Amino acid sequence: TLQDKYDQLCNPIFDDEVAESWLARAKIDIRWFSGPELMFDLQENERLGIRGLRTRDGPRGLTCKLGGSRKFWAPCPVDGSSPAFPAQSLRAATWDVELEHELGAAIGEIAQALDLHVVFLPSINILPWLNWGRGQESYGEDPLFNGKMGAAAVRGVQSQGVMATAKHFLANNIENVRWYASAEFDEKTLHEVYLKQWSIIVAESSPEMVMTAYNRAQGSWANQNPKFISILRNRLGFEGTVMTDWFATLESVMSIQEKSPWHGKPFGWFGNATTVLTAGVDMEMPLCNFAKKSVLGLASCSFSDAESCQSANVLDRAVAHILRSKLRYGLIGNRAKPKVKIDPFPKFFKRSQMGLEDSAVAPLNQMKYDELALRIARQGIVLLKNEGGILPKRPSEIHKVAVLGTPEQLETGDQGSSSVKHSGETVTVMQGLQVKYGMSQVVLVEDLNAEGSAEIVRSADLVVLDVGLSWEDEGEFIPPASGGDRSHLGLRPADVDLIRKVSKLSNKVVVVMTSGVTIVVEDFVNLVPAILWFGYPGPQGGRALADILAGDVNPAGRMTSVTPRIPADYVPKGITLTPWDGAAEVKYPDVHGFKHMWSEKIKPRYPLGFGLSYTTFSHGMPSLEADGQGPLPSLTLTVEVSNTGSVAGIETVQVYARCSDCTLKRLPILLVGFARTAMLAPGASAVATVVFSAKELAIYDTEKELWLLEKGTYDIMEGPCADPDRVKAVQFAVAEDVTFDYPGAASPPDVPGAGAAECGTFRCRRDEEFLTNFSEAEKIAMTINACILLAVVLALLTCCCCFWRRCCRGGKSADAGKKKVKKA
């Protein structure tokens, strides 16, 4: 029925003109008034045996406590905790697709235990600016790297029978003005820079879900202009379901900021009733808005016959996509896993009074997930400087470790939608060092100006400075002040001041930097002998850091964004350094980061892919073979890597490409592939292999609207990082120009008649049942909204009364006491 179709698209809960009361139909108990499930779980259809999608955020673990405050109910535990992992940017620094696949599989396994069907990861938006507040949810600056790592995560999640969601489509790279800013770039840049990762992730992992972005691109929202989702489906070959980001079609939300061009304007500027469905969106999350308008207009025949036909076709098309996704993942019919039944409210209340969990709470192998989080953190932490081999410091060499900064507070990153309250053990920097070096040997210096503090630092065998950023400096921007884009690329001034003071007292200082992405280090790089990038390392961060400092683990992390000496080096001249300053249209760079700096011969502090080890490696001369005689062969590069040092270690092999004699405009250099060696013992060698397609060398021809592998000689360069002085090149010749296209449209959903109504003969018929349900549900919703408003008012009055009692009456009592004392 029309109602059945509508329930697949969105949640009608608490919309201003709600179409159907989920509370009334699903017989949900009072717990759902306080739980965020209302915004994440869709309607079950028991009559047809169709599960309602249960969704959850998951960039660094599936949250059971939204934003760190609103708890989900069972199968989540009553305290809202769940397994947490390192942030995506830290995982990226491992350069390990197999490890990211394992992380994805773990999140899929947890999702199954929590009766979840859709998880919102990975984010594959790149870093045209290092300031992006959600850079911690990225795999770095390069589109190919984002595509490869993202595909690994998707394959891992979906191997467990759970749908992964690639996000945010398209060009979501600014946080503070994300609701209205438009990413402005030409068609060549669109395809070569901002669509590249999407083509890779679709081709190599087939994510079942794609989430659109808040921002506009080329002047239009992806969930408003059919151009972008048409490219996604009809050229890149995406087969799954497209959903909006949360509230991204509510004009009240999208125009809330004063600098928005639509702030204060009458609603209607986003589009007409069928705009969102026509653009190719299948699910409008979390609430029905344009879907409601479209379905209501169809049910009431308030549209013309032609408009009603259009509405019916795009509705059927969306439902067909959703049903295909559900069929693939066993959510329809007898195959469907039944919904987990939580305890009835009386039983739940009784058990909670006894200190017991809901009987539906999922058992999780926490030890397994903590071990995985530890392995990722060990492999992702990056050693940036180690002058004089100050590290490692074995426990046997240590009599005293002085620790300064914030070692008792382990920063884990964003506290917005991706916030996770960890259910297992959390090890701070201080705790990790105390376990490694001994409680009595590790001294916390809280105030450098306090008596005796300077002497503790001077006499220490190792001084660890734990400094950096937190969720207050960067993260998802939730007005008025949570998260947002980074206002600076360096450390906080207080941290730099502390480093300068400590460096005058000791030459054994290790600076440990917490942040989502790169930190510009010019203020202090020459003052200290050792620097590590700590990222947001997850709950086992303190233990992982101690293992690296003590030499139990040889650092193998590599930076996934270049570190410029000054912020202006990162983007070309003419590109703003403050894209969050409120402009409605923002010119995006056509080249940025290591590509731009390579082209302009700007020397970075640390190139892309940089990271030190406690050992040394040598790379032999690479060789290249083409597989097959076709015009677009698969290329295999092999190189011998040798451990020339005295410690076992892992090396990362990186392959870059440029064309030395091509004439058409192109990106100056490309990352085309990468691989990690196994653990190499001292003196051991291994042959590393990187396979990539000649298609990776192509440019986009905007006139032909095809990819072009231009005739010319290409330098295929291999090395440990993107440093011109550290790569070795072999040549690959292309004799003639070769054009090719994206894979093309995926097969349409096998749902007979879906979206195929003939509009020339279509006649609208009123759906009285739907309209009756709508009218009745509207009354229920108004009653519910009134009750919630009343509850809020009562809560505020209660707070005011408490405040009055505490302040006013308390003040009177104090005055009376003073009078009695005076009288006595």
Secondary structure, DSSP 8 states (H G I E B T S, - for coil): -HHHHHHHH-B-TT-TT-SS-HHHHHT--GGGGTSGGGGTB---BTTTTB---BEEE-TTS--SEETTTEE--TTS-TT-EE-----HHHHHTT--HHHHHHHHHHHHHHHHHTT--EEE--B----SSTT-TTGGGS--S-HHHHHHHHHHHHHHHHTTT-EEEEEEETT---STTTTT-EEE--HHHIIIIISHHHHHHHHHH--SEEEE-SSEETTEETTT-HHHHHHHHHTS---SEEE--TTTT-HHHHT-STTSTTTT--S-SS--TTHHHHHT--B--SB-SHHHHHHHHHHHT-S-HHHHHHHHHHHHHHHHHHHHHHHHTT-BGGGS--------HHHHHHHHHTT---TT-----HHHHHHHHHHHHHHH-EEEEEGGG-----GGG-S-EEEEESTTS------STT--EESS----HHHHHHHHH-TTTEEE-S-TTSTTHHHHHHH-SEEEEEEE--TTTSEEEETTTEEES-S-SS--HHHHHHHHHHHTT-S-EEEEEE-SS----TTTTTT-SEEEE--S--TTHHHHHHHHHTTSS------SS-B-SSGGGGS-TTS-S-TTSS-SEEE--SS-HHHHHHHTT---SB-TT--B-SS-EEE---EEEEESSSSS-EEEEEEEEEE-SSS-B--EEEEEEEESS--S---S-EEEEEEE---B-TT-EEEEEEEEEGGGG-EEETTTTEEEE-SEEEEEEEESSS-GGG-EEEEEEE-S-EEE---------S-TTTT---TTT------HHHHHHHHHHHHHHHHHHHHHHHHHHHHHHHHHHHHHIIIIIHHHHHHHHHHHHHH-
